[in-house]
Amino acid sequence: MPEKTLLALDIGNTNVVLGIFRDDQLVIRRRLATHSGRTSDEAGVLVKMLCLDSGVRTEEIDAVAIASVSPKAGMVYGLMSESYLNCKPYFITGEIQGFVNRYKNPMAVGADRVCDAVAGYTQYGGPLMVLDFGTAITIDVIDEDGAYLGGVIMPGLEVSSETLHKAAALLPAVRLSMPKTAIGKTTEESIRIGLMKGAVASIRGLMKEICEEQSWTNVKAIATGGLAQAFTPHIPEIQAVEPDLVLKGIYLIYQRIAGEKK
């Protein structure tokens, strides 16, 4: 049988991550800024250029699946898929076949969180916590049977740093790196400690409370997102980092919906 080629688009508030799967292999991974003024024509040209640069002609793409938390950008890339790739895109939501979602309003769960949960449980089983360090820091909780129980949403570190800098005229913008001490001797050090070590303490405390609430003693924890590598060494509960977790989830969900086996 000929190889199936799927374009997976993870559209976040900050970046658009483009992945191309041939059968079950991720062969291309590229990142674009989520530009609020970008048109579908501009998106089409960029996607075509990135594909060609990686040795893939857009004519080879058989299907498009999108996980978007930015409605405007999602619409732009949806239009691009139809006009440039001749593919009607499949948009992932909190209500998908075979995904047990315990949220009060399943449609309120971000598509990226759904993908994290599906890919994480498929690879690691449950009970499982998936920590995503992106524009927001999220913790998604999946039980031993693969049901999505809900989770936690915190401000991301870049958002917190920028907000603090804008809100207080005398507080500078700082580089997001893990401090070595718990007491700052300069304003910059003090802010970094509050942001970085404060986030670590909050995350570990929440993970502990989730386990106690669920009476779990054998929970797994994995991380993904742009700042995952910076935090993982300081959160020993995290067992692995999966940088392409959302893209893998898009692929798995699309295969499930399309009725194809992995």
C-alpha positions in Angstrom: 0.0 0.0 0.0 1.2 3.6 -0.7 2.3 5.6 2.3 -0.3 7.9 3.8 0.9 11.5 4.4 -0.8 13.5 7.2 -0.1 17.2 7.9 -0.6 17.8 11.7 -1.0 21.4 12.9 -0.6 22.3 16.5 -1.9 25.9 16.6 -1.1 27.6 19.9 -1.3 31.2 21.1 2.4 31.7 20.5 3.5 29.2 17.9 2.2 27.0 15.1 4.0 23.6 15.1 3.8 21.8 11.8 4.3 18.0 11.6 4.2 15.6 8.7 3.6 12.0 9.3 4.3 9.3 6.8 2.4 6.2 8.1 3.3 6.3 11.8 6.6 8.2 11.5 7.0 11.9 12.2 9.3 13.0 9.3 9.1 16.8 9.5 8.7 19.1 12.5 8.7 22.9 11.9 7.7 25.9 14.0 6.0 29.2 12.9 4.9 32.2 14.9 1.2 32.5 15.4 0.8 35.8 13.6 -2.5 37.4 14.3 -2.6 39.1 10.9 -1.5 36.2 8.8 -3.8 35.4 5.8 -4.6 31.9 4.5 -2.5 32.7 1.4 0.5 33.6 3.5 0.0 30.5 5.5 -0.2 28.4 2.3 3.1 29.9 1.0 4.9 29.3 4.3 3.6 25.7 4.6 4.6 25.0 1.0 8.1 26.4 1.6 8.7 24.5 4.8 7.5 21.2 3.1 9.7 21.7 0.1 12.7 22.6 2.2 12.2 19.2 4.0 11.8 17.3 0.7 8.0 16.9 0.8 5.8 18.2 -2.0 2.4 19.6 -0.8 0.8 17.5 -3.5 1.8 14.4 -1.5 -0.3 15.4 1.6 -3.4 13.2 1.8 -5.0 14.7 4.9 -4.8 17.6 7.4 -5.7 17.4 11.1 -5.6 20.5 13.3 -5.5 21.0 17.1 -6.0 24.8 17.7 -6.5 26.9 20.8 -6.5 30.1 18.7 -9.9 30.3 16.8 -8.7 33.0 14.3 -5.5 31.2 13.4 -7.3 27.9 13.3 -9.7 29.3 10.7 -6.8 30.7 8.7 -5.0 27.4 8.5 -8.3 25.6 7.8 -8.9 27.8 4.8 -5.3 27.2 3.8 -5.8 23.5 3.9 -8.7 23.6 1.5 -7.3 26.1 -0.9 -3.7 25.1 -1.0 -3.7 21.4 -0.1 -7.1 20.4 -1.4 -7.8 18.7 2.0 -10.8 19.3 4.2 -9.2 19.6 7.6 -10.3 17.7 10.7 -10.5 19.8 13.8 -9.9 18.1 17.1 -12.2 19.0 20.0 -12.9 17.8 23.5 -15.6 15.4 22.1 -14.0 12.7 20.0 -14.7 9.1 19.4 -13.3 6.8 22.1 -12.1 9.6 24.4 -13.8 9.6 27.8 -13.9 13.2 29.0 -15.0 13.9 32.6 -14.9 17.7 32.2 -18.3 19.3 33.0 -18.2 20.8 29.5 -16.1 18.5 27.4 -15.9 21.1 24.6 -14.1 23.5 27.0 -11.0 21.3 27.1 -8.3 22.7 24.7 -7.5 20.6 21.7 -3.8 20.5 22.7 -4.7 19.1 26.1 -6.9 16.4 24.4 -3.9 15.4 22.2 -1.5 15.4 25.2 -3.9 13.1 27.1 -4.4 10.7 24.2 -0.8 10.4 23.2 0.4 10.2 26.8 -1.9 7.5 27.8 -1.3 5.5 24.5 2.5 5.5 25.2 2.6 5.3 29.0 -0.7 4.1 30.3 -2.3 5.4 33.4 -2.8 6.8 35.9 -0.9 9.6 34.3 -0.2 13.3 34.7 0.9 15.3 31.6 2.6 18.6 32.3 2.7 21.0 29.3 5.0 24.0 29.7 3.7 26.4 27.0 2.1 29.8 27.0 0.2 28.4 30.0 1.4 25.6 32.2 -1.2 22.8 32.3 -1.4 19.6 34.2 -3.8 17.0 32.6 -4.9 14.0 34.7 -5.8 10.7 33.1 -6.9 7.6 35.1 -5.9 4.0 34.8 -8.6 3.4 32.2 -7.7 6.3 30.0 -10.5 8.7 31.1 -9.6 12.3 31.2 -10.4 13.6 34.7 -9.5 17.3 34.2 -6.5 19.2 35.4 -4.8 22.5 36.3 -4.1 25.7 34.3 -1.4 28.1 35.5 0.1 31.2 33.8 3.2 30.3 31.8 6.5 31.7 32.9 6.9 34.1 30.0 3.4 35.4 30.6 4.1 35.8 34.3 7.4 37.6 33.7 6.0 40.0 31.1 2.9 40.8 33.3 5.1 41.5 36.4 7.4 43.7 34.3 4.5 45.7 32.8 2.6 46.0 36.1 5.5 47.3 38.2 7.7 50.1 36.7 10.8 49.3 38.8 10.7 45.5 38.2 12.9 44.5 35.2 12.2 41.8 32.6 14.4 38.8 33.4 15.9 35.8 31.6 14.0 32.6 32.5 16.7 30.4 34.0 16.7 28.3 37.2 18.4 30.1 40.1 20.9 28.2 42.3 19.7 29.8 45.6 16.4 30.5 47.3 17.4 34.0 48.4 18.0 36.7 45.7 20.6 39.4 46.3 19.5 41.5 43.3 16.0 42.4 42.0 16.6 40.2 38.9 17.6 37.2 41.0 14.6 37.7 43.3 12.2 37.8 40.4 13.8 34.6 38.8 13.5 32.8 42.1 9.9 33.8 42.5 9.1 32.8 38.9 11.1 29.6 38.5 11.4 28.1 42.0 7.9 29.3 42.8 6.5 27.5 39.7 8.4 24.3 40.7 7.1 24.4 44.3 3.5 25.0 43.0 3.7 22.2 40.5 5.1 19.7 42.9 2.6 20.6 45.5 -0.3 20.3 43.1 1.0 16.9 41.8 1.1 15.7 45.4 -2.4 16.9 46.2 -3.8 15.3 43.0 -2.2 11.9 44.0 -3.7 12.2 47.5 -7.1 13.2 46.2 -7.1 10.2 43.8 -5.4 7.8 46.3 -2.7 7.1 43.7 0.7 5.8 44.7 1.9 4.6 41.2 1.1 7.6 39.0 3.3 8.3 36.0 4.2 11.9 35.0 5.5 13.2 31.7 6.3 16.7 30.3 6.1 18.5 27.1 6.2 22.1 25.8 8.8 24.7 25.1 10.2 25.0 28.7 9.9 21.3 29.7 13.6 20.7 29.5 14.3 23.7 31.9 11.9 22.3 34.6 12.3 18.5 34.3 15.6 18.3 36.3 13.9 20.1 39.2 10.7 18.1 39.3 11.8 14.5 40.1 8.3 13.2 39.7 8.5 13.7 35.9 9.8 10.5 34.3 10.2 11.6 30.6 10.0 14.6 28.3 8.0 14.2 25.0 8.5 17.3 22.9 6.2 16.1 20.1 3.4 14.9 22.3 0.6 17.1 20.8 1.7 16.2 17.2 1.6 12.5 18.1 -1.8 13.0 19.7 -3.1 14.6 16.5 -1.9 11.7 14.5 -3.4 9.1 16.8 -6.8 10.9 17.0 -6.9 11.3 13.2 -6.1 7.6 12.7 -8.9 6.7 15.1 -11.4 9.0 13.4 -10.4 7.9 9.9 -10.8 4.2 11.0 -7.2 3.4 10.2 -4.9 1.4 12.4 -1.7 2.8 13.7 
